[in-house]
Amino acid sequence: DYIVPIWAVCEAADGPPYIAMPLLQGATLHARLKREPVMGLGRLTKVAREVADGLAAAHERSLIHRDIK
């Protein structure tokens, strides 16, 4: 859970490097906040916990995440 596999790291002949990963379905936190600008405490706590669990899973695998979403 929380770790998305990287299928390939490539560089296009005429473009920038890119990482190929599976497409994940769902809305971004930004989109959610646009629909519902004020989250209830229960929802906010759930989101914060999932972010913390995701970071813990990454750190357990010695991964550093510099773009938390």
C-alpha positions in Angstrom: 0.0 0.0 0.0 1.0 3.6 -0.7 3.9 2.7 -3.0 3.3 3.1 -6.7 5.6 0.9 -8.9 7.8 2.5 -11.4 7.7 0.6 -14.7 10.4 2.6 -16.6 12.6 5.6 -16.4 13.1 6.9 -19.9 14.1 9.9 -21.9 12.4 10.9 -25.1 14.6 11.6 -28.1 13.2 15.1 -28.4 11.9 15.7 -24.9 12.5 15.6 -21.2 13.0 12.5 -19.1 9.9 10.8 -17.7 8.8 8.1 -15.4 6.2 5.5 -16.5 3.9 4.5 -13.6 0.3 3.0 -13.4 -2.5 5.5 -13.8 -4.3 5.9 -10.4 -8.0 6.8 -10.5 -9.4 9.4 -8.1 -9.5 13.1 -7.3 -6.6 15.2 -6.1 -6.8 16.8 -2.7 -6.8 20.2 -4.5 -9.9 19.2 -6.5 -11.6 18.0 -3.3 -10.9 21.2 -1.5 -12.4 23.2 -4.4 -15.6 21.2 -4.0 -15.6 21.2 -0.2 -13.3 24.1 1.0 -13.9 23.3 4.7 -13.3 19.7 5.7 -14.8 18.3 8.9 -12.4 17.2 11.6 -13.0 13.5 10.9 -12.2 13.8 7.2 -9.2 16.0 7.9 -7.8 13.6 10.4 -8.3 10.7 7.9 -6.4 12.5 5.2 -3.6 13.5 7.5 -3.3 9.9 8.8 -3.2 8.5 5.2 -0.4 11.0 4.2 1.6 10.0 7.3 1.1 6.3 6.6 2.2 6.8 3.1 5.3 8.6 4.1 6.1 6.0 6.7 5.8 3.3 4.1 8.2 5.2 1.8 10.7 5.7 4.6 10.6 2.0 5.5 11.8 1.3 2.0 14.4 4.1 2.1 12.5 6.2 -0.4 12.5 10.0 -0.2 9.5 11.8 -1.4 9.9 15.4 -2.4 6.5 16.1 -3.9 3.8 15.2 -1.4 0.3 15.3 -2.8 
